[in-house]
Amino acid sequence: MIQFEKLGIFFSKPIAFLLVVIYLLQSGLLVYLISNKFDLEKQITFQQKRINELEEKLQIFKAIDDFRIGFSDDEVLELTDVIYNESRKYRYDPMFILAVILTESSFRRGQRSDFGAGGLMQVVPFVGKDVAPRAGVNWDGPETLYEPVSNIKLGTLHLFEQIRKFKDVKKAIVAYNVGEARVRSLLRRNKPLPKRYLNKVMEKYKMLKETYRV
């Protein structure tokens, strides 16, 4: 009887050890699967983010490609990148920036207004010079306005600063067109703000949103 008990103890030790090993293997496998699942979810999230980014860039590219006048294919790609990046930086809808560009210059290269505003976003030289350091643009005089990438960086920041000052997108759009001083003067005298430019921007924005859905 004692021998059988000893034999039972003899067999129980390897079995207990085996059970511990199985438990440890199962625990390790569970940790691996959880870790693998987490890494997989991160990869899926990253890839989905990339897909969304590429889809948005594609819509920007299509819009520029449809309206550009005087730009090469390589320049269209460059403009796509800068409009996408500046929109992300200032939390714009890229189609909003495209609407401003279409209103200002119809996407024509080298546009210059009777008031000296130049480039795609029709920035006046004194504004460009003031904004350039904050926009990360090297100011080399008024000719800088005719460098498309620099012009968009200057224009998007200038508009963003108007939005921050007026805390109202519509007032900021008007100020972008007629100047901050004039808008403040009209507001002080309780005069209505001009709406023609604002309406043009909003019409083009609506058209772009309907045509180039992301």
Stockholm file with secondary structure:
# STOCKHOLM 1.0

chainA/1-214         MIQFEKLGIFFSKPIAFLLVVIYLLQSGLLVYLISNKFDLEKQITFQQKRINELEEKLQIFKAIDDFRIGFSDDEVLELTDVIYNESRKYRYDPMFILAVILTESSFRRGQRSDFGAGGLMQVVPFVGKDVAPRAGVNWDGPETLYEPVSNIKLGTLHLFEQIRKFKDVKKAIVAYNVGEARVRSLLRRNKPLPKRYLNKVMEKYKMLKETYRV
#=GR chainA/1-214 SS CHHHHHHHHHHHHHHHHHHHHHHHHHHHHHHHHHHHHHHHHHHHHHHHHHHHHHHHHHHHHHHHHHHCBSCCHHHHHHHHHHHHHHHHHHTCCHHHHHHHHHHHHTTBTTCBCTTSCBTTTTBCHHHHHHHHHHHTCCCCSGGGGGSHHHHHHHHHHHHHHHHHHHSCHHHHHHHHHHCHHHHHHHHHTTCCCCCHHHHHHHHHHHHHHHHSCC
#=GC SS_cons         CHHHHHHHHHHHHHHHHHHHHHHHHHHHHHHHHHHHHHHHHHHHHHHHHHHHHHHHHHHHHHHHHHHCBSCCHHHHHHHHHHHHHHHHHHTCCHHHHHHHHHHHHTTBTTCBCTTSCBTTTTBCHHHHHHHHHHHTCCCCSGGGGGSHHHHHHHHHHHHHHHHHHHSCHHHHHHHHHHCHHHHHHHHHTTCCCCCHHHHHHHHHHHHHHHHSCC
//
